[in-house]
Amino acid sequence: MRGPSEWTVGERELFAAFVSRLNQCQFCANAHAAVAAIAFDETLTQRVLDDFESAPIDAKLTETLRFLRKMTLEPRTLAPNDARAVC
């Protein structure tokens, strides 16, 4: 979560909060969301977690969240095109 990355710490924490929420781990979702809220703000973080498709975030972040949702909830349906969409 803290090594070199194209993603900011806030974005990575948002990803972790999103996946934790999908996995129904409320403790982890809240912990990661709290850190993400420091980077973004609480309102935007909550909007992303509630409905990232309508949240005012950039397209790369939206595509990555779509990929994470599919990887978490429907991993057997992942295909090369899913990964290409986030590159």
N, C-alpha and C positions, 0 to 999 in steps of 0.2 A: 504493500500500500504506500510505501514511502520511498521506494527506489526510483531511479531515473524513469521518466515516462513522458509521453506527449500529453497525457492527461494531468490536470492539476490535482492537488490533494483533495480539493473540494469536489471535483468531478468523480474521483475514485471513491470518495466517501458516499456520494450520491448513488453511485452504482451499487455499493455494498448495502446501503439502506434499501434500495429498490429490490435487490435480490433477496435480502432478508425478509422484506415484507411479503414477497411472493412465496417464500418458504414458511411463512407464518411464524417467524421468530421475532416476536414483538420487542424483546429486549435488544437484540442486535439491530433491528430496524430503527429503534429510537436512538440508540447510541450513535450509529452512523449518521442518522439524520441530524442529530444535534451538531456534529462536527461539520457536516455539509452546510448547515444553516449559517455557520460562521463565515464560510466562504461565499455563499450566495446571499441568502437571507432566509429567514424562516418562512415567509410567505411563498417565495419561489420554490423552495425545497418542498414544501407541502403540496404545492400545485403539481410539481413533477411527480411526486409519489402518488398523488390521487389520480392524475390523468396526464401523463407526460405527452400524449398526442396533442393536447390543446394548450400545453404550457408554453410560454414564450422562451424557448431555448433553440439553439442552432440545430441545423439539420443533422450534423455529425453526431451530436449528443442524442437526438431522437432515434437515429438509425442504430446506434449502439444500444440504447435501451430496448428497442425492438428485438435486437439480437439476444440480449441478455434474457428477455422475457421468454423467447422461444427456447433458448438453451436451458433455461430453468424448468419451464413447464412442459415442453415438447421436444426434448433432446433427440429423440429418434427421427424427428422430421427435419433436422438440420441438414442443409445441403451447402455445397461450395458457394453458391450465389448468396447465401445468407452472410457468410464471412466476407465476401467481396463487397457487400453493401456498406460495411463499416470501414473499409480501407480507403 
